[in-house]
Amino acid sequence: MTENLFRVGVLGAGDIAQAAHFPAARKSKEVELYAICDAADDLRERMTLIHQPTTSFDDYDKMLNDENVDAVVVAVADQFHVPLAIRALEAGKHVLVEKPMGVAVEEAEALVAAQKHSGKVVLVGHEKRYDPGIAFAHDFIRDEIGELIGLKHWYCDSTYRYAVTDTIRPLIEHSAAARRPAGDPKANRQRYYVLGHGSHLLDTARYLGGPITAIRARLSTKAGTYCWFLDVEFENGCLGQLDLTLAVRMDWWEGFQVYGSEGSVIGKVHNPWYFKAAEVQAFSVKDDMFHQPIGADANVFRLQLEDLARAANTGSTPRGASAVDGLASVRGMVALARSVESGDWVRLADVEGAV
């Protein structure tokens, strides 16, 4: 390790840290996995032996008080994201907070305010923005296809996804001493799916189509499947149709179609744990040509950490989702939930409360 590396401390040694953040930091030439922090002694010690951070902590305040920590990765349960991210900002650390940024509008607003007050960088773990195919689509839509007319985006988890991902991801270690939220937040599957998967759907739609102003959602629950169809109004006048289904009796099915006055973009997005870039085909009337990128580097979690490091060190604008983007995603999820309840259009600017 060198003095120039951006030193991160990861809070939480659970599933997402083991599968994503620990190996991403270790594979980076710009970032150092400086610290692991977890209250479960057995889990922290096992992860320390495997990933070899410079140090480890059993107490969050101890890690925040270490002046060598440049940034904190908040990789704990959703209900803890905002308060622990705010504590990191107050300690002068940059933050990468896992998605969803929060579970209620008011706490997400509090994190946005804390970020502005601190002047530190906050990124939200909407790692799909770092998929080279999706990033290419974003830039092509911005620069080449003119006025947006329509956007379709679908995110359909597969009944076979764990049979696939369990062969790819590392064997996840667990601990009976791990700290968990009160009750069982995952018991309410409808809410859990909106937070865990709807956050991805909405952020990718915003990333490609721009800010969303209103949502009308319908939900079908049959045969253990949750299927949301959303009509979406974008700020720029583009019409949107979104599909969130968990789970389809087929392979993972995620992608998008975007129509503009001067071109179009279509994309197929792969199961995220393949680390394979989305297959994107873009057409522009400027040259009457199709454009199809090859994304060689699709380690989205490593790219996310390196984006945070560059933004913190140079002041560059990150590609990733900001705290403001995270708030917009929370507003979108709350609007989705309220629309299912009422059957009406719900404006994101009007929502409050929790998902």
N, C-alpha and C positions, 0 to 999 in steps of 0.2 A: 504494500500500500504506500501511497505517496501523500504528501501534504496537500496536493491539489485536488484530491478526491472529495466529493460531496458526501458528507457523513450522515447517514440516516439511522434513526432508531425506530424499530418496528414495535408498536404496542399491540400485543396480542400474538399468540403463537398457535392459533387455530388453523382451520381449514384453508382460508384464503391466503394467510401468511405462508403456510407450508407449500401450497401449490403454486403460488404466484410471487409474492413479494420477496421472500428469502432467496429463491434461485435467481430472480430478476436482478437483485442487487449484486449478487455474487458474479453474475455473468457480465455485468457492466464494467467498462473501462473508465467510467466517469464517476461512479458511485461506489461508496464503501458501505457494506453492511456493518455499521459500527456497533450497534447495540440491539439486543432483544430484551423486551420487557414483558413479563407475564407473572401473575401472582401464583400460578400453579408451579410449585418447585420442580416436580418431576418432569412436566412438559418442557419448562424452560431449560432445564439441564439437558434433556435429550436434544432439543433443538440447538443448543449451544455446542454440543459435541458434534452434531452433524454439520452445522453451517459456519462454525468458527468465527463468530463476531469478535470484535476487539474486547467487548465487555457485555455484561448482562445485568439486568435489574429485576428485583422482585417488587419494586415500588415505582409507580409512575413519576412521582415528584422527584425521586432520585435521578431518573433519566432526564427529566426536564431541567434539573439543576446542573447537569453536565454540560459545560460550555463547549465541548467538542461536538455535540449533537447539532447539526445544521438544520435538520428537518425530522419531523415525526410522521410515520405512516400509521394512521389510526385504522387498525384492522380488527376491530372487535364487533360485538353485536350492534345492530342498527340503532337500538335505543340509546346507546352510549356515544354515538358518533359526535353529536354537536357539543355536549359539555366537555368531552375530552379534547376535541379539536380546539375549542376556545381556550382551554388551559394551556395548550401548546403555544398558541398565538400570544397569550399573555406572558409566556416565558421567553418570548422572542424567537420562536422556531417557525420555520416554514412548515406547511402541512400538506400531506396527501391523505384525504379522508375517503374511505371506501364508500361506494354507492349503496343505498341511497344516502345523500348527504344528511338527511334527517327524516323524521317520520311525521312532522307537523310543520305547517307554514310558519308559525310564530318562532319556533326554534331555528328554522332555516334562516329566517330574517335576522335573528340574533347573531348567527355565525357570519352572515354577510357584513353586518355592522362591525363585528369584532375584527374581521379581516381588513376592512377599510381603516379602522382605527390603528391597527398594528402596522400596516404597510407591508406585511409579509405576503408571500405567495400562498394561495390555497388552491389546490387542484382536487377535483372530485373523481373518484375511480371509475369514470365512464371510459374504460380502456378501449372501447371500439373506435374511438376517434383516432387511435394510433394504428389501426388496421390500414396498411398501405393502400388497399383498394378503396376503402371508405374515404380515406384522406384524399385520394386522387379524385373520387367522385365529388367530394365537397368543393375542391378547388375548380374542377371543370364546370360544375353547376354555377359557381360564383363568376367565372370568367368567360364562359363560352356559350351557354344555352339561352341567354336572354331572359325575358320575363317568364317567371314560373307560372305554369298553368295547373298542373296536377301532380300529386305525389302519392304513391302507394308504398307502404312499408309493412312487412309481415315478420313476425317473430314467433315461431312455432317450435317449442321444445318437443323432443321425441320421447316416446315411451321407452326407447332403447338407449337413451343417452348415457345412462350410468353403466350399462354393459360396455359402452364404448369408452367413456372417460375414465373408468376405473382401471382400464388397461394402459392408459396414457399418463395419468397423473401419478405423483408419488404416493406411496402408501401413507395415509394420514394418521398421525399419532393423536391420541386423545388423553384426557386426564379427568378423573372424577373431581379434582379440585378446581377445575376451570370455573371462572365467574360467569354467571348467566343472568339475563334479565329476569325479573319477577314473573311468575306464571310461565306460560308456554306460548310465546308469540307466534310460533310456527303452527299452532293448533288451528288458527283461523287461516285456512289455506288461501281463501280469496284475497285477504289482505297481504299475506306473505308473498303470493305470486305477483301482486301489483308492485310491492316494494322491491322484490328481488329481480323481477324480469320486466315489469312495466317501466321501471326506471330506465332500463336500456332502450326499450322501444321508443319512449318519448324523447330521450336525449338524442338518439340517432336521427329521429324525424326532425327535431329542431336543428341539428347540426347540418342536415342536408337542405331543409326547407325554410329555415328561419324561425323566428319566434312564433309560438302558437298562441292565439288569442281566445279560442273557445273550443270546447269538446262536447260531442254528444255520443254517449256510449251505451251499448247494449251488452248484456251478459247472458250466455247460455251455459247451464251446468247439467251435463248429461254424461252418464257412464264414467263418472269420476273425472271428467274433463271440464276445464274452465275455458270458455271461449268468449273473448271480448272483441266486438267489432266497433270501431270508433270512426265517426265523422269528425274531421278536424278543419278548423279555419286558421289559416296562417295570416300573420300581420300583413304580408305582402299581397294578399288576395288569392294566393294559391289554395286550391282545394286539396284536402287530404283524406285518405282512407287507410286506417291502421288495423292490423289484426294481431291480437295476442292470444295464443292458444297453448294450453298446457294440459295434456300433451297430445300430440298427434300420433296416430298409429302409422308411422312411416319414419323416414330418416329426418334428422334436424332440417328444418325448412325456414330459412331466414333470407330476406332480400329486399330489394326496393326497385321501383320504377319512378323516374322523374321526367316530366314532360315540360319543355320550355318552348318559347317562341322561335328559338334559333337552334334547337337541338334536343337531345334526350340522353338519359343515362339509365342503364339497368345494371343491377348487381346481384350476385349470389354470395351470401355470407356463410362461412363454414362454422361448424361447431367451434366455439372459442378456444377449446383446449387443444385443437390441432395446431394452433399458431400458424395458420395458413391464411394468406391474404385473400380478401374477397375477390371474386372474379367479376371484373367490371368491364362493360363495353359502353363507350360514350360516342355519340355522333354529333357533329357540328356542321351546320349548313355553310359555315365560313369556308370550309375546304371540301365539303361533301365527302368526308372521310370518317371512318370509325377509328377510335383510339382505344387501345386495350393495354393497360400497364401490367407489368409483372412485379409483384411485391416480394422481393427476395427476403427482406427482414420483417417478419411479422411477430416478433416477440413483443407484444403490445405492453406487457407489464414492465419490461426493461425500458422500452421507449418512453413510457410514462414517467418513470423515475428520472430518466435523463432529461426530459422536457422540464421537469421541476427543477433539476439542478441548473440548467441553463438559464431559466427564468430568474431563479434566485441569484445567480452569480452575475448575470449580464443585464438584467432588466428587460430581456426580450419578452415578447408576447407569447405565451404558451399556446400550443395547439389544443391542449386538453381543456376539459370543462372547468370553468372558474366557479367560485362560490355563487356568483350570480346565476350561472347556468344550473348549478345544483338546486338553488331556490326555485328556478323555473320548472325543473323536473318535479320537485315536491309539489308545486302548485298544480302541475299537470296531473299528477297521481291523485291528488285530492279532488280535482275537477272530475276525473274519470269516475272515482268512487261516488261522488255526489250525483253525477249524471245517471249512473246505473240505478241509484235510489229513486230519482225523480222522473227519469225518462225524458228530461228536457236538456236543451243546450245549457252549458255552464261556462261562464267566462272565467278565465284563470285569474284575472285581476280581482275578482269578487270573492274568491274562496278563502277560508280560514280553517283552523283546526287540523286534526290529524287524518291520515289516510284511513 
